[in-house]
């Protein structure tokens, strides 16, 4: 059973995503003991014409890491990948478009998942 802290943490992360017009229907956000896991597609909701860019995605995950109670963040995204501390659109997939695996007719093809894990350093308590 989830604790209230885990539910609050997931809610705070969803608020960040909504603030950036991210489609929550394409993401799964889970939390257990301060470990945050995000799966799916990171894309804007329909009607938002500003595409996701590397600085925007980096800003989103910076804000996510700063949420009180987050100790680690694991993201397994189909359309974005993190390498060397920087976010990049996955090859052949635009930042706001669904992957071919979710839109192409015919047999479903598995899109390779891009993932990363980061550990959040404990912040010193305010005096």
N, C-alpha and C positions, 0 to 999 in steps of 0.2 A: 504494500500500500504506500502511496506517495505521501510525503509529509507536507505540511502547509508551506514550509520553506521552499521545497522543490516546486510546488505549484506556483508560488510567488515568483521564483526565479524564472520559470518558463514563461510566465505572464509578462515579466519585465523584458525578456528577450523578444517575445512577440510584439510588444509595444515598439521596440526599436525597429523591427522589420516593417511594421505598419507605417511608422514615421517616414520610412524610405520608400513607401509604396511597393513593398515586396508582396507577392502573391502567396499568402499563407496556405492556400489550398495545394500548393506544389511542394511544401516543406513539411517535414516532420521534426518537431523539436521535443527532445526528451532530456530529462535531468534526473540524476541519481547521485546523491551525496556530493553535490558540487560539481559533478562531471556533466557537462552539457554536450549533447550529441545532436547534430543537425544533419538531416538527410534530404535529398531530393534536388529540385531545381531552384536556383536563385534567380528569379526574374520579376520584373515589374508587373503590376496588375494591368489588365487590359485598359487602354485609353491613356496610359501614361506614355508620352512620346520621348521623354529623356531616357536614353539608354543607360544601362549600368556600365560603369567604367571601372578601371582598376582602382583609382582613388576613392570612388564611392564604396566599392566592396571592401577595401581596406578600412575605410572609416566605419562601416557597419560592424566589422569584426572587432575593431578597436573598442567601439561602444559595448559590444557584447562581452568582451573580456573584462570591462570595467564594472559590470553588474555585480552588486554585492552578493557574495556567496558562490560566485563562479570560480572554480579552482582549475579546471581544464576545459578546453573546447575541442571537440572532434567534429570536423565537418566532412561529410561524404557527399559532395555535390556532383551532379552529372554534367553541369555546364560551366563550372569554374574550378580552377585548381590553384593551389598555393605551392610555390617553389622559391626557395631562397628568401622567404619572408615577404614575397610579393604575390599578389593575386593576378591571375590571367584567365581570360576566357578559354575554355577548353577548345582544342583544335577543331575547326569546322563547325563550331556552335557559337552563335552570337550571344552576348550577355543577356538579352531579354527574350530570346526565342527558345521554345521548347526543343529538346533534343530530337533527333530523327527517330529515336526509339519510341517516342511517345506520339509521333504524328504520322509516320509513314504507314501506308496501307500494306497489307500482307502480313507475313509472319513477323512477329516482334523480334527485334534484334536487341541484344543486351548492350547498352552503352557502358563503356568502362567508367567506373566510379572514380572520381578524383577525391582524395581525402588528405587531411592533415590533422595533426594534434598539436596543441600548444598548452603549455602550463602557465598559469597565471601566478605571479609572485604575490605573496601575502603583502597587503598594504599595511603600513604602520597605522596604529590607532591615532585618531586626532586627539590633541590635548584638550 
